[in-house]
Amino acid sequence: MTNPLVSIIIPVWNQAEKISDCLESLLTQSFSDWEVIVVNDGSTDDIASVIERFQPRFPSGRFHFFSKQNEGSNPTRNYGAERARGSFLLFSDADITFKPTALETMYTVLADNPDKSFAYCSFRYGSKLFRLFPYDEERLRRMPYIHSTSLIRREHFPGFDNSIRRLQDWDLWLTMLREGHTGIWIDSVLFDVKTGGHISSWLPKAAYKILPFLPAVKKYKESMARIKLKHGLEA
């Protein structure tokens, strides 16, 4: 592959206390051809002081920090992607910590599978293991099961839909599928997600059947219906 640079894009909104572990984990990577793009989405905490502390520890020209007005996660991810120099994009939340071989493993899998547009893996959310599934088009049409923190070929990245605020990863993979771009699963846990972050509303599967009155369940089902309608899937 030419230009194997991986651009790691981290949107941040009031997560100054969490991003340190994420940045520390990137400094331990066995894969060296990467850049970090942190985008501050109008935070009111002291994110600038954290960035000032970390920036000198990264190779020159490989750490970029931008600030903009608050717009939400999808516009912030797209803002970072527009400024990325790499041929590969990896979207990370501030509450994620990567295993030392994460980037190398993802890149190697995509290099070995040139017909695939993205590589995704299993992960842990707190103490819970999310062991995902091999890529399956029909399963993907039925349910969201691929995390947004996947290595994506930039040329196949359509951008996140700025109008969608929940299940935006599902929408992204369905959009790519519609355009003929598919993924490949890595059967390894390559990162951990701290509890209390962007997927903090996760509930056990049974809750969606026996507790339909919960606000989190209602919002989840509303988002499911919206994305199914957008992609012409059965309700």
JOKA-V21755 format. One record per backbone hydrogen bond with DSSP energy under -0.5 kcal/mol. NH is the residue of the N-H (numbers start at 0). CO is the residue of the C=O. Records with the same first field share a line. If there is no record, write none. Layout:
# JOKA-V21755
NH=CO / CO
This chain:
# JOKA-V21755
5=32
6=4 / 87
7=5 / 34
8=6 / 89
9=7 / 36
10=8 / 91
11=38
17=14
18=14
19=15
20=17
21=17
22=18
23=19
24=20
25=21
26=22
27=23 / 24
28=25
29=99
33=31
34=5
35=61
36=7
37=35 / 63
38=9 / 36
39=37 / 65
40=11 / 38
41=39 / 67
46=44
48=45
49=45
50=46
51=47
52=48
53=49
54=50
55=51
56=53
57=53 / 54
61=58
63=35
65=37
67=39
75=71
76=72
77=73
78=74
79=75
80=76
81=77
82=78 / 79
83=80
86=4
87=4
88=151
89=6
90=147 / 149
91=8 / 89
93=10
95=92
96=191
98=189
101=98
104=100
105=101
106=102
107=103
108=104
109=105
110=106
111=107
112=108 / 109
115=112
116=181
117=181
118=150
119=183
121=185 / 187
122=129
123=190
124=127
125=123 / 192
127=124
129=122 / 127
130=128
131=129
139=135
140=136
141=137
142=138
144=142
146=144
149=147
150=118
151=88 / 149
152=116
153=86
155=152
156=153
157=155
161=159
163=160
170=166
171=167
172=168
173=169
174=170
175=171
176=172
177=173
178=174
179=176
180=175
181=179
183=117
185=119
186=184
187=185
189=121 / 187
190=121
191=96
192=123
193=94
196=193
199=196
201=198
206=203
207=203 / 204
208=205
209=205
210=206
213=210
217=213
218=214
219=215
220=216
221=217
222=218
223=219
224=220
225=221
226=222
227=223
228=224
229=225
230=226
231=228
232=227
